[in-house]
């Protein structure tokens, strides 16, 4: 018997984060819809392709409620999270997606600006 392992995401996922800011907030019933200044199409295609949900942090404060987090492209599938419980976010708040270092790539879909890459 041979055992073959492909530990890609486990090894390099934690090496990358995606920092984004809330640019729009819409009230839609019990779920608040946030638009951030990045897109799945220019940062985290694996979220769309594999249904991956990156853990997140935010500097938002206030009561906890449900949010949908959407990317800034015109595509209706550009959704980072459909329903996530977090403090009530406002325009300008920061949302950081963790473990974003594996299987991600940038595209210029819809002429979106590619994210700035910082190496630390």
ABEGO torsion letter per residue (X at the ends): XBBBBBAAAAAAAAABBBBBBBABBBBBEABBBBBBABBAAAABAAAAAAGBBBBBBBABBEBBBBBBBBBABABAABBABABBBBBBBBBGBBBBBBGAABGBBBBABGGBBBBBBBBX
